[in-house]
Each structure stands twice: as C-alpha cells, then as structure tokens.
Amino acid sequence: MKPILFPEGQKTFNTNGMGRLSDAISCKVTEERNGQYELHMEYPIDGQLIEELRYSRIIYATPADGKSPQPFRIYRITKPLSGVVEIDAEHISYHMSHIPVLPFEAVGMDPAFEGLKNNSAEENPFTIEKEGAFGTAMANSFKVAEPNNLR
C-alpha cells in the first residue's frame, strides 16, 4: 500500500484523503517494543503532493507486511537536499502524551475508560475500548491520583 496523506484533524482513514504519496522515494516505519513508533519518508521536491506535506498532517502507512495501516503525524520536514526532503512522523497515539487527565477514581474497566475521557483537561479525540474477555480485571479499582497525561 502506498502511504496516504490526510489533513491534521482526520479521524477516519477509509478514503484516499488528500492523495496517495506514490512518488515517495522511501517510506519506513520503525516500531520498537515499549519504544518509538515512527515513520521516516524521503520525498522528491518535485513530487505531486510536496506542497501539501506540512507539520501535523497525517500520513497513513502500513508499518510492515501483514500489519494494518496506521496514522502517523508529521513533526519534522527537512530543507531540500539534492532534490529530496525527509519527513518524520510519530504514531498518532503519541498525541495522548499532550492531553492532561485530572485526578479521579473508578471501579471497573468501563468506568475507568469513561473517566479517562471525561476527566481529560483538553479536547480528547481518542476512543478507549477493550478487546476480548478480561474476567476479574473488570472489577478492579483504578485511580489517577494527580494530574497525568492520557498516554
């Protein structure tokens, strides 16, 4: 799949967005366990969408064969060197680090997820859901004792 460029506020990725970045020279995603999850792309200055590549825009790309495409937010664009710009983008989940959550307590997983959303001190565009069965974890208590980030 060729990476697709989306505007900064995009929340769904089921279209061709602003366009496919088909003339990208390279596009590589680095994913480390409990570490970075970033995209690095080289793009020609005469590429079709060069004028649309801007900070905070989203590149939707497949991180590896067999994996689902993921959204990455652009945070760095270099000056052209030999006719090529380099673009770095971090996984959209990193945005959670910039959303403060106020103190609250909850019992159970669903109320904890609701509390994270309702006690966000800024607009929180994320939906938090559980997958699968969690058994007794559903009745455990959860506490944010002091302001912290959503991530």
C-alpha positions in Angstrom: 0.0 0.0 0.0 1.3 3.5 -0.9 1.2 5.9 2.0 -1.8 8.3 2.0 -1.8 12.0 3.2 -4.6 13.3 5.3 -5.4 16.7 6.9 -4.4 17.2 10.6 -7.9 16.7 12.1 -8.7 13.5 10.3 -10.2 10.7 12.5 -11.2 8.1 9.9 -9.0 6.7 7.2 -11.3 5.0 4.7 -10.6 7.3 1.7 -7.7 8.4 -0.4 -7.5 11.6 1.8 -5.6 14.4 0.1 -3.9 11.8 -2.1 -1.5 8.9 -2.2 2.2 9.6 -1.8 3.0 7.3 -4.7 6.1 9.3 -5.7 7.8 8.8 -2.2 11.3 7.6 -2.7 11.2 5.6 0.6 8.8 5.2 3.5 9.9 3.2 6.5 8.2 2.6 9.9 10.3 1.8 12.9 8.4 0.1 15.8 10.2 -0.9 19.0 8.6 -2.7 21.9 7.9 -0.1 24.5 9.8 2.3 22.4 9.5 4.5 19.3 6.8 4.0 16.7 7.8 6.4 13.9 7.7 6.8 10.2 10.6 8.2 8.1 9.9 9.1 4.5 12.0 10.6 1.7 10.0 12.6 -0.8 11.2 14.4 -4.0 10.7 18.2 -4.1 9.0 17.9 -7.5 6.6 15.2 -6.1 2.9 15.7 -6.8 2.0 16.4 -3.1 5.1 18.3 -1.9 3.1 21.5 -1.3 0.6 19.5 0.9 3.3 18.0 3.2 3.0 20.1 6.3 3.5 19.8 10.1 0.7 18.0 11.9 -0.7 16.4 8.7 -1.2 12.7 8.9 0.5 10.0 6.8 -1.4 6.7 6.8 1.0 3.9 6.1 1.5 0.2 6.6 4.2 -0.4 9.2 5.1 -3.9 8.0 3.9 -6.7 5.8 0.8 -8.3 7.2 0.0 -5.4 9.5 -2.9 -2.9 9.3 -2.1 0.6 8.1 -1.6 3.2 10.9 -1.8 7.0 11.1 1.4 9.0 11.8 1.5 12.7 12.5 4.2 14.8 10.8 6.5 16.6 13.2 9.7 17.2 11.1 10.3 18.2 7.5 13.9 19.0 6.4 15.0 21.5 3.9 15.6 20.0 0.5 19.0 18.4 -0.1 19.8 17.1 -3.5 16.1 17.5 -4.5 14.8 15.4 -1.6 13.0 16.3 1.7 13.0 14.0 4.7 9.8 13.7 6.7 9.5 12.3 10.2 6.1 11.4 11.7 5.2 9.8 15.0 2.3 7.4 15.6 -0.9 9.3 16.3 -1.1 7.7 19.8 1.8 10.0 20.9 -0.7 12.8 20.9 -2.1 11.2 24.1 1.1 12.5 25.9 -0.1 16.0 25.4 -3.6 15.5 26.9 -3.7 16.1 30.7 -6.0 14.0 32.8 -7.3 15.3 36.1 -7.4 13.1 39.2 -10.4 10.7 39.5 -11.2 7.2 40.8 -13.3 4.4 39.2 -14.1 0.8 39.8 -14.2 -1.4 36.8 -12.7 -1.1 33.3 -15.6 0.7 31.6 -15.9 3.4 34.2 -12.1 3.8 34.2 -12.2 4.3 30.4 -15.1 6.8 30.7 -13.2 8.6 33.5 -10.1 9.0 31.3 -12.3 10.6 28.6 -14.4 12.7 30.9 -11.5 14.0 33.0 -9.3 15.0 30.1 -8.5 18.7 30.7 -8.3 19.3 26.9 -10.2 18.1 23.9 -9.7 14.3 23.8 -10.3 12.9 20.3 -9.5 9.3 21.3 -11.9 6.5 21.9 -10.7 3.9 24.5 -12.1 0.4 24.2 -11.4 -3.0 25.5 -11.0 -6.1 23.3 -11.6 -9.6 24.4 -12.5 -11.0 27.8 -10.9 -9.6 30.9 -12.5 -11.7 33.7 -11.9 -10.3 37.2 -10.0 -7.3 35.9 -13.4 -5.8 35.2 -14.0 -5.2 39.0 -10.6 -3.7 39.9 -10.3 -0.1 41.1 -8.4 2.5 39.1 -7.1 5.8 40.3 -5.4 8.8 38.8 -4.0 10.4 42.0 -2.5 13.5 40.4 -2.7 15.2 37.0 -1.0 13.0 34.4 -1.1 12.5 30.7 -3.5 10.3 28.9 -0.9 8.0 27.5 
